[in-house]
Amino acid sequence: MTSLINVVGAAVVDSLEAPTRLLAARRTAPPQFAGMWEFPGGKVEAAETAEAALHRELAEELGVQVQLGAELESGNPVGWTLNERAAMRVWFAEVTVGEPQPLEDHDELRWVPLTDDHQVLGLPWIPADLPIVRALLDRVAAPA
């Protein structure tokens, strides 16, 4: 049996303390996900912490540095199930340096208002990310 692929993602928001907007990223590949929206991020490499991987991925994909906030817990220690081979841990993040640009893996970025569930959920999210989006909306509506 192969080990689980560890993936990290960022719920990039305009403010960690009082988020009102979420940055969504539209995929360019693989073909089955091209044109769908997701949380930016990627695979954790060997000997890399999840947090370090997320900082690296956001620099590569968006050209930004961020401050990480709380993890959006899934109730499972490995994170949110993406498929039978991969799970993703997601953190809230706020941009501290740079302006997000679709540098790698994405062709468009869009800030969506967290005050409008229909606008956020109206984007065609990658199916595995949709439960995470719903959990994020619930979390922002009722902060811990």
MDAnalysis code that builds the backbone (N, CA, C; Angstrom):
import MDAnalysis as mda
import numpy as np

u = mda.Universe.empty(432, n_residues=144, atom_resindex=np.repeat(np.arange(144), 3), trajectory=True)
u.add_TopologyAttr("name", ["N", "CA", "C"] * 144)
u.add_TopologyAttr("resid", np.arange(1, 145))
u.add_TopologyAttr("resname", ["MET", "THR", "SER", "LEU", "ILE", "ASN", "VAL", "VAL", "GLY", "ALA", "ALA", "VAL", "VAL", "ASP", "SER", "LEU", "GLU", "ALA", "PRO", "THR", "ARG", "LEU", "LEU", "ALA", "ALA", "ARG", "ARG", "THR", "ALA", "PRO", "PRO", "GLN", "PHE", "ALA", "GLY", "MET", "TRP", "GLU", "PHE", "PRO", "GLY", "GLY", "LYS", "VAL", "GLU", "ALA", "ALA", "GLU", "THR", "ALA", "GLU", "ALA", "ALA", "LEU", "HIS", "ARG", "GLU", "LEU", "ALA", "GLU", "GLU", "LEU", "GLY", "VAL", "GLN", "VAL", "GLN", "LEU", "GLY", "ALA", "GLU", "LEU", "GLU", "SER", "GLY", "ASN", "PRO", "VAL", "GLY", "TRP", "THR", "LEU", "ASN", "GLU", "ARG", "ALA", "ALA", "MET", "ARG", "VAL", "TRP", "PHE", "ALA", "GLU", "VAL", "THR", "VAL", "GLY", "GLU", "PRO", "GLN", "PRO", "LEU", "GLU", "ASP", "HIS", "ASP", "GLU", "LEU", "ARG", "TRP", "VAL", "PRO", "LEU", "THR", "ASP", "ASP", "HIS", "GLN", "VAL", "LEU", "GLY", "LEU", "PRO", "TRP", "ILE", "PRO", "ALA", "ASP", "LEU", "PRO", "ILE", "VAL", "ARG", "ALA", "LEU", "LEU", "ASP", "ARG", "VAL", "ALA", "ALA", "PRO", "ALA"])
u.atoms.positions = np.array([
    [0.842, -1.185, 0.000],
    [0.000, 0.000, 0.000],
    [0.884, 1.245, 0.000],
    [0.530, 2.203, -0.839],
    [1.290, 3.445, -0.871],
    [0.793, 4.378, 0.218],
    [1.664, 5.263, 0.654],
    [1.265, 6.189, 1.703],
    [0.409, 7.313, 1.125],
    [-0.318, 7.946, 1.993],
    [-1.209, 9.029, 1.617],
    [-0.411, 10.240, 1.148],
    [-0.851, 10.864, 0.083],
    [-0.223, 12.102, -0.401],
    [-0.738, 13.240, 0.462],
    [0.186, 13.962, 1.082],
    [-0.180, 15.097, 1.923],
    [-0.173, 16.371, 1.095],
    [-1.304, 17.068, 1.102],
    [-1.478, 18.296, 0.342],
    [-1.838, 19.392, 1.326],
    [-1.431, 20.620, 1.008],
    [-1.789, 21.778, 1.827],
    [-2.496, 22.799, 0.942],
    [-3.408, 23.539, 1.550],
    [-4.124, 24.576, 0.831],
    [-4.301, 25.788, 1.717],
    [-4.492, 26.927, 1.074],
    [-4.682, 28.172, 1.815],
    [-6.037, 28.775, 1.500],
    [-6.757, 29.101, 2.544],
    [-7.946, 29.925, 2.420],
    [-7.447, 31.351, 2.599],
    [-6.994, 31.949, 1.486],
    [-6.437, 33.304, 1.539],
    [-7.600, 34.269, 1.701],
    [-7.569, 35.016, 2.797],
    [-8.621, 35.983, 3.104],
    [-8.001, 37.373, 3.218],
    [-8.860, 38.388, 3.148],
    [-8.370, 39.761, 3.206],
    [-7.928, 40.165, 4.607],
    [-8.375, 39.449, 5.623],
    [-7.994, 39.745, 7.004],
    [-8.182, 38.494, 7.842],
    [-7.158, 38.124, 8.605],
    [-7.294, 36.970, 9.498],
    [-8.250, 37.270, 10.647],
    [-8.265, 38.522, 11.096],
    [-9.080, 38.881, 12.254],
    [-10.556, 39.044, 11.911],
    [-10.853, 39.607, 10.736],
    [-12.242, 39.842, 10.333],
    [-12.372, 39.624, 8.827],
    [-12.305, 38.369, 8.383],
    [-12.321, 38.107, 6.941],
    [-13.658, 38.456, 6.290],
    [-13.565, 39.154, 5.150],
    [-14.769, 39.484, 4.382],
    [-14.678, 38.978, 2.946],
    [-13.456, 38.621, 2.491],
    [-13.279, 38.128, 1.125],
    [-12.335, 36.934, 1.120],
    [-12.574, 36.009, 0.181],
    [-11.770, 34.806, -0.014],
    [-11.198, 34.835, -1.423],
    [-9.912, 34.481, -1.546],
    [-9.272, 34.401, -2.850],
    [-9.433, 32.989, -3.408],
    [-10.120, 32.880, -4.545],
    [-10.285, 31.595, -5.230],
    [-9.365, 31.588, -6.442],
    [-8.859, 30.412, -6.792],
    [-7.919, 30.264, -7.906],
    [-8.484, 29.257, -8.910],
    [-8.500, 29.651, -10.200],
    [-9.041, 28.761, -11.236],
    [-7.931, 27.926, -11.861],
    [-8.100, 26.609, -11.835],
    [-7.108, 25.637, -12.322],
    [-6.990, 25.673, -13.842],
    [-5.787, 25.363, -14.318],
    [-5.560, 25.192, -15.756],
    [-5.353, 23.731, -16.121],
    [-5.034, 22.884, -15.136],
    [-4.774, 21.459, -15.389],
    [-4.931, 20.722, -14.064],
    [-5.086, 19.425, -14.100],
    [-5.260, 18.517, -15.235],
    [-6.602, 18.751, -15.923],
    [-6.794, 18.163, -17.096],
    [-7.993, 18.455, -17.892],
    [-9.315, 18.316, -17.143],
    [-9.427, 17.319, -16.264],
    [-10.699, 17.129, -15.558],
    [-10.999, 18.249, -14.562],
    [-9.985, 19.037, -14.186],
    [-10.195, 20.138, -13.246],
    [-9.979, 21.513, -13.878],
    [-9.542, 21.574, -15.118],
    [-9.302, 22.861, -15.785],
    [-10.597, 23.666, -15.795],
    [-10.489, 24.930, -15.404],
    [-11.650, 25.811, -15.357],
    [-12.405, 25.762, -14.046],
    [-12.009, 24.872, -13.140],
    [-12.658, 24.788, -11.828],
    [-11.824, 25.575, -10.810],
    [-12.468, 25.943, -9.728],
    [-11.844, 26.785, -8.705],
    [-11.390, 25.942, -7.524],
    [-10.337, 26.438, -6.850],
    [-9.761, 25.709, -5.726],
    [-9.073, 26.659, -4.769],
    [-8.611, 26.073, -3.654],
    [-7.722, 26.763, -2.730],
    [-6.309, 26.608, -3.281],
    [-5.528, 27.679, -3.384],
    [-4.146, 27.514, -3.833],
    [-3.353, 26.693, -2.822],
    [-2.371, 25.967, -3.322],
    [-1.543, 25.116, -2.472],
    [-0.956, 23.990, -3.289],
    [-0.521, 22.941, -2.617],
    [0.077, 21.819, -3.342],
    [0.611, 20.764, -2.400],
    [1.408, 19.880, -2.960],
    [1.937, 18.733, -2.221],
    [3.041, 19.130, -1.251],
    [3.044, 18.444, -0.120],
    [4.110, 18.587, 0.860],
    [5.252, 17.674, 0.402],
    [6.454, 18.232, 0.276],
    [7.608, 17.448, -0.161],
    [8.267, 16.759, 1.031],
    [9.089, 15.752, 0.746],
    [9.784, 15.005, 1.786],
    [10.577, 15.956, 2.682],
    [10.545, 15.700, 3.965],
    [11.274, 16.469, 4.979],
    [10.822, 17.922, 5.063],
    [9.602, 18.215, 4.622],
    [9.064, 19.578, 4.659],
    [7.848, 19.568, 5.587],
    [7.732, 20.572, 6.438],
    [6.530, 20.664, 7.264],
    [5.380, 21.148, 6.393],
    [4.173, 20.884, 6.850],
    [2.996, 21.330, 6.100],
    [2.994, 22.854, 5.946],
    [3.325, 23.554, 7.013],
    [3.323, 25.013, 6.973],
    [4.385, 25.546, 6.011],
    [5.573, 24.948, 6.015],
    [6.630, 25.364, 5.096],
    [6.212, 25.106, 3.652],
    [5.564, 23.968, 3.419],
    [5.081, 23.652, 2.070],
    [4.068, 24.684, 1.607],
    [3.190, 25.104, 2.498],
    [2.176, 26.086, 2.119],
    [2.814, 27.430, 1.774],
    [3.786, 27.867, 2.571],
    [4.504, 29.111, 2.246],
    [5.185, 28.997, 0.880],
    [5.851, 27.873, 0.630],
    [6.534, 27.666, -0.653],
    [5.545, 27.673, -1.809],
    [4.461, 26.926, -1.676],
    [3.468, 26.834, -2.747],
    [2.839, 28.194, -3.065],
    [2.539, 28.982, -2.050],
    [1.927, 30.295, -2.293],
    [2.908, 31.249, -2.959],
    [4.180, 31.132, -2.632],
    [5.196, 31.945, -3.313],
    [5.300, 31.532, -4.779],
    [5.300, 30.217, -5.046],
    [5.418, 29.725, -6.422],
    [4.174, 30.019, -7.254],
    [2.990, 29.754, -6.690],
    [1.755, 29.863, -7.447],
    [1.217, 31.279, -7.558],
    [1.389, 32.079, -6.498],
    [0.774, 33.410, -6.453],
    [1.774, 34.550, -6.332],
    [3.033, 34.237, -6.007],
    [4.044, 35.271, -5.845],
    [3.868, 36.113, -4.597],
    [3.357, 35.501, -3.527],
    [3.106, 36.253, -2.293],
    [3.711, 35.555, -1.085],
    [3.874, 36.345, -0.035],
    [4.187, 35.818, 1.289],
    [2.948, 36.046, 2.139],
    [2.719, 35.133, 3.070],
    [1.513, 35.206, 3.881],
    [1.813, 34.990, 5.351],
    [0.866, 35.407, 6.170],
    [0.837, 35.036, 7.582],
    [-0.242, 33.976, 7.690],
    [0.116, 32.830, 8.258],
    [-0.871, 31.778, 8.430],
    [-1.667, 32.012, 9.703],
    [-2.947, 31.714, 9.601],
    [-3.836, 31.787, 10.749],
    [-4.184, 30.384, 11.207],
    [-5.397, 30.235, 11.683],
    [-5.864, 28.954, 12.196],
    [-6.057, 27.945, 11.075],
    [-5.880, 26.678, 11.436],
    [-6.188, 25.614, 10.482],
    [-7.699, 25.416, 10.458],
    [-8.228, 25.187, 9.270],
    [-9.644, 24.866, 9.117],
    [-9.762, 23.351, 9.311],
    [-10.104, 22.969, 10.520],
    [-10.091, 21.557, 10.915],
    [-11.154, 20.746, 10.189],
    [-10.782, 19.525, 9.832],
    [-11.706, 18.611, 9.158],
    [-12.280, 17.576, 10.124],
    [-11.667, 17.462, 11.299],
    [-12.046, 16.409, 12.224],
    [-11.217, 15.148, 12.016],
    [-10.343, 15.169, 11.024],
    [-9.463, 14.037, 10.723],
    [-8.026, 14.556, 10.808],
    [-7.132, 13.866, 11.524],
    [-5.769, 14.380, 11.676],
    [-4.999, 14.551, 10.363],
    [-5.366, 13.800, 9.320],
    [-4.654, 13.938, 8.040],
    [-5.247, 15.044, 7.180],
    [-6.399, 15.572, 7.583],
    [-7.010, 16.670, 6.836],
    [-8.250, 16.238, 6.077],
    [-8.586, 17.033, 5.093],
    [-9.773, 16.820, 4.267],
    [-9.460, 15.791, 3.184],
    [-10.300, 14.793, 3.042],
    [-10.090, 13.774, 2.026],
    [-10.318, 14.361, 0.640],
    [-9.317, 14.225, -0.228],
    [-9.443, 14.689, -1.610],
    [-9.855, 13.542, -2.522],
    [-9.253, 12.387, -2.285],
    [-9.579, 11.153, -3.010],
    [-8.986, 10.007, -2.202],
    [-8.966, 8.802, -2.767],
    [-8.467, 7.648, -2.004],
    [-6.970, 7.708, -1.743],
    [-6.256, 8.607, -2.413],
    [-4.794, 8.675, -2.270],
    [-4.284, 9.957, -1.617],
    [-5.152, 10.956, -1.422],
    [-4.648, 12.248, -0.948],
    [-5.603, 12.915, 0.037],
    [-5.004, 13.664, 0.969],
    [-5.758, 14.464, 1.935],
    [-5.101, 15.832, 2.027],
    [-5.911, 16.857, 2.302],
    [-5.404, 18.228, 2.338],
    [-5.733, 18.897, 3.671],
    [-4.714, 19.523, 4.232],
    [-4.902, 20.387, 5.394],
    [-4.979, 21.817, 4.875],
    [-5.889, 22.605, 5.443],
    [-6.142, 23.964, 4.966],
    [-5.995, 24.946, 6.120],
    [-5.269, 26.028, 5.856],
    [-5.101, 27.105, 6.822],
    [-5.664, 28.399, 6.263],
    [-6.170, 29.231, 7.168],
    [-6.464, 30.604, 6.790],
    [-5.132, 31.309, 6.582],
    [-5.062, 32.218, 5.633],
    [-3.821, 32.947, 5.362],
    [-4.162, 34.364, 4.914],
    [-3.307, 35.290, 5.297],
    [-3.450, 36.690, 4.882],
    [-2.157, 37.109, 4.189],
    [-2.303, 37.749, 3.038],
    [-1.140, 38.204, 2.280],
    [-0.444, 39.310, 3.058],
    [0.876, 39.165, 3.222],
    [1.664, 40.195, 3.899],
    [2.623, 40.893, 2.940],
    [3.050, 40.191, 1.887],
    [3.970, 40.769, 0.901],
    [3.518, 40.340, -0.493],
    [3.358, 41.331, -1.371],
    [3.024, 41.040, -2.757],
    [1.540, 41.158, -3.051],
    [1.225, 41.101, -4.332],
    [-0.153, 41.112, -4.821],
    [-0.360, 39.788, -5.540],
    [-1.363, 38.985, -5.138],
    [-1.538, 37.673, -5.758],
    [-1.688, 37.748, -7.282],
    [-0.925, 36.909, -7.965],
    [-0.970, 36.783, -9.426],
    [-1.060, 35.302, -9.774],
    [-1.753, 34.944, -10.870],
    [-1.821, 33.536, -11.270],
    [-0.561, 33.115, -12.020],
    [0.507, 32.807, -11.279],
    [1.816, 32.527, -11.863],
    [1.971, 31.085, -12.332],
    [1.352, 30.151, -11.634],
    [1.564, 28.725, -11.905],
    [0.291, 27.967, -11.563],
    [-0.148, 27.097, -12.468],
    [-1.288, 26.201, -12.258],
    [-2.661, 26.873, -12.336],
    [-2.708, 28.204, -12.434],
    [-3.987, 28.920, -12.469],
    [-3.967, 29.971, -13.579],
    [-5.166, 30.282, -14.121],
    [-5.250, 31.338, -15.128],
    [-6.054, 32.539, -14.652],
    [-6.693, 32.409, -13.488],
    [-7.452, 33.527, -12.949],
    [-7.543, 33.403, -11.439],
    [-7.502, 34.551, -10.782],
    [-7.749, 34.637, -9.343],
    [-8.952, 35.554, -9.160],
    [-9.744, 35.259, -8.136],
    [-10.926, 36.093, -7.908],
    [-11.191, 36.202, -6.412],
    [-11.362, 37.445, -5.949],
    [-11.771, 37.669, -4.571],
    [-13.293, 37.565, -4.537],
    [-13.815, 36.701, -3.689],
    [-15.262, 36.546, -3.561],
    [-15.680, 36.934, -2.148],
    [-16.832, 37.621, -2.035],
    [-17.276, 38.085, -0.713],
    [-17.787, 36.939, 0.148],
    [-17.258, 36.850, 1.347],
    [-17.674, 35.803, 2.276],
    [-19.051, 36.086, 2.858],
    [-19.574, 37.271, 2.615],
    [-20.899, 37.634, 3.096],
    [-21.995, 37.143, 2.154],
    [-21.615, 36.597, 1.011],
    [-22.580, 36.133, 0.015],
    [-22.307, 34.666, -0.322],
    [-22.920, 33.765, 0.449],
    [-22.711, 32.324, 0.241],
    [-22.998, 31.911, -1.199],
    [-24.042, 32.496, -1.791],
    [-24.425, 32.108, -3.156],
    [-23.333, 32.453, -4.158],
    [-22.671, 33.591, -3.972],
    [-21.596, 33.961, -4.890],
    [-20.395, 33.030, -4.721],
    [-20.064, 32.705, -3.484],
    [-18.938, 31.796, -3.229],
    [-19.261, 30.399, -3.757],
    [-20.424, 29.882, -3.392],
    [-20.806, 28.525, -3.794],
    [-21.202, 28.446, -5.266],
    [-21.439, 29.608, -5.897],
    [-21.787, 29.649, -7.313],
    [-20.616, 29.363, -8.238],
    [-19.380, 29.454, -7.710],
    [-18.220, 29.107, -8.530],
    [-18.169, 27.593, -8.696],
    [-17.716, 27.109, -9.859],
    [-17.566, 25.663, -10.023],
    [-16.292, 25.166, -9.328],
    [-16.407, 24.858, -8.047],
    [-15.283, 24.381, -7.249],
    [-14.932, 22.947, -7.635],
    [-13.663, 22.596, -7.503],
    [-13.270, 21.203, -7.615],
    [-14.102, 20.454, -6.565],
    [-14.735, 19.336, -6.940],
    [-15.650, 18.662, -6.010],
    [-15.072, 18.392, -4.619],
    [-13.811, 18.005, -4.530],
    [-13.214, 17.709, -3.220],
    [-13.063, 18.956, -2.357],
    [-13.003, 20.147, -2.990],
    [-12.862, 21.387, -2.233],
    [-14.198, 21.928, -1.722],
    [-15.300, 21.507, -2.312],
    [-16.604, 22.062, -1.946],
    [-16.956, 21.885, -0.470],
    [-16.744, 20.708, 0.145],
    [-17.029, 20.605, 1.583],
    [-16.155, 21.546, 2.420],
    [-14.948, 21.813, 1.943],
    [-14.047, 22.720, 2.663],
    [-14.581, 24.149, 2.554],
    [-15.068, 24.518, 1.383],
    [-15.661, 25.847, 1.186],
    [-16.851, 26.020, 2.122],
    [-17.698, 25.007, 2.197],
    [-18.876, 25.094, 3.077],
    [-18.454, 25.234, 4.543],
    [-17.444, 24.469, 4.959],
    [-16.949, 24.557, 6.331],
    [-16.359, 25.935, 6.606],
    [-15.662, 26.479, 5.623],
    [-15.079, 27.813, 5.768],
    [-16.185, 28.854, 5.951],
    [-17.237, 28.770, 5.132],
    [-18.347, 29.719, 5.251],
    [-18.998, 29.615, 6.628],
    [-19.181, 28.389, 7.119],
    [-19.752, 28.193, 8.458],
    [-18.839, 28.783, 9.527],
    [-17.543, 28.576, 9.380],
    [-16.566, 29.070, 10.354],
    [-16.548, 30.594, 10.401],
    [-16.589, 31.218, 9.223],
    [-16.554, 32.686, 9.164],
    [-17.859, 33.275, 9.702],
    [-18.972, 32.601, 9.449],
    [-20.272, 33.075, 9.928],
    [-20.383, 32.959, 11.449],
    [-19.709, 31.967, 12.031],
    [-19.755, 31.740, 13.481],
    [-18.327, 31.517, 13.972],
    [-17.536, 32.599, 14.115],
    [-16.134, 32.434, 14.533],
    [-16.000, 31.688, 15.850],
    [-14.918, 30.913, 15.927],
    [-14.647, 30.130, 17.145],
    [-14.280, 31.031, 18.295],
])
